[in-house]
Amino acid sequence: MESQLVVEVGIDVARDATGRWRHPKRWHRARPVLSPDDVPRLTSPPH
């Protein structure tokens, strides 16, 4: 399935010892003017 919608999210960079996010992710808004091709893909988790 191909991505069809780009959304803006907020993520705190704090992680626990296992690498899981320590705080909840927050959905901010849909970005209908962007296509999925406009957004760089993550190839590995951020450090």
Secondary structure, DSSP 4 states (H G I P E B T S, - for coil): ------EEEE----B-TTS-BSS--EEEEE-TTS-GGGSPPPSS---
